[in-house]
Amino acid sequence: MKSTEFKAWEKSIERMSRDQRDKLRKRLEGKENADEAIALIESNQGGKLVCPHCQGTGLYRWGKVSNLQRYRCRQCNRTFNALTGTPLARLRYKDKWFEYEQAMVQGLSIRKSAKNCTISNKTSFKWRHRFLQLPATCQSRKMNGIVEADETYFLESFKGQRQLSRPARKRGGKASKKGISKEQVPVLVVRDRHGETADCILHDRSARQIGSALIPLVNKDVILCTDGLPTYRLIARQANIVHRPVNIAAGHRIINGIYHIQNVNTYGSRLKQWMRRFNGVATRYLKNYLGWYRMFERLGQSITPTLCFLSSLGKIRQIQLLTTT
């Protein structure tokens, strides 16, 4: 826009009504949010740009689509942009992505998030699970020192499905049987004293299931603290890991003043308390919600829509730079 045109447009603001000025302000804020989102998407963390189709490096610019720079590969002749091959590819309304991430920081439901961002419930649902696809895979790979492990349970849910093998429950509901049953989905939570956390959805509490999830997460020199479930004793013996079981049923909660599972149990309590706001989570999407909460715990008080957005893009190095400065 030329300076003379801008001055004429600027003078017209004085003739606008309050509603018109509010609409203009929201439009400008949305444009600013979209520009910031695009800047974060196209930041390459200092790495060399490669073709996501063939990993080729001979690239040249090929115009812009939806304000994103497009490239063409000299090797495979295919085009792409910074979102190609990511969970956020082909999503629209980039000006509302930060606003939606703010709703996720607040832990709002799909309907409340849709209302806040003036989008449909269907779009809100799609965005939620696209944004959580990468955070759901981001968890600690190895534990050190004293490691605590325990299971927590969530009621199996077919929320959103039409064909059920049992009568429907309203707003989460309760299991028909008390205690542990097939209606409960076990989730193994593993956590060390440094705050490193990982979890895994189990099919059952067998040694094979728990062992296949637990053993890859711990180093050989760890001290494993669990409850008195015999399965853990078997797993520790087979993996040659030092094991300190805590017999909670007998009233023993701490051994030698240091060995306990209070850390992992407290994490499980916080997780369940946070989950209650959703009135039941569909089991097929439970992994995404577990990753969502791990992201909350990992970012802590420094959590912002920008950091959540970077998590959705899988840009871990940028998150580390922003949280350490």
C-alpha angles and dihedrals in degrees: 000000000000119000092246091052091048093051091050090049091047091054090051089063089073090061093051122106121238092259091051092050090049090052091049092049092051091048092052092046089050091051090050091050091049091050091050091048092051091048090054092045094052096043105111098196090238093298127128116263114245134182110262090212102053104001089242120157100202099100137153134185117271106186128273133287121191088351091300119122111246124209135196124213118228091208103051099014091227124135129226145159134213092280098049110122094012128110090251095058115128095008115138137211097053088174088070099045095092090046089053091048088054088056088052091050087056091047094236124173122254093259095047091047090051091050093049092050097037093237131126123271089244091056091045091053092048093048093048095056094038090052091048097047095092098034086055089064096043110096140123114292100195134028126206138194116002109007124192123203131183140146127248124191136224127190111255108250135190092188111168095019122117101202112063130178091213138031112290120258122219121237098341098317127190135281117263090229129051121240126005115351141143088276089070123078111216119221119192112218118195121187135165129206091262091065096254106150137190134166138188133194109235131205091212142340096264121136090245094055097043094040094052089054099039107040097060089054099057134065120230093251097056126114109229118213118193140146121271097279105138090220091073092051090054093047093048092049093049092047093043092236125150107252129200109184117195114213099213092168088064091050096257110135103157131035119204090345093285113056112083142116098231092113095058093039091053089050089051091051092051090048093052093045090053092047094055092077090070095057093227130343123229108251092228089061097039092103091060093051092048089053090047092056093044087056089053092051094044096050095037117171092352093066114131135162088256093056091046090051091051088051089053088053092048092237097148096161092058090049090053091050093050095046095047097049 
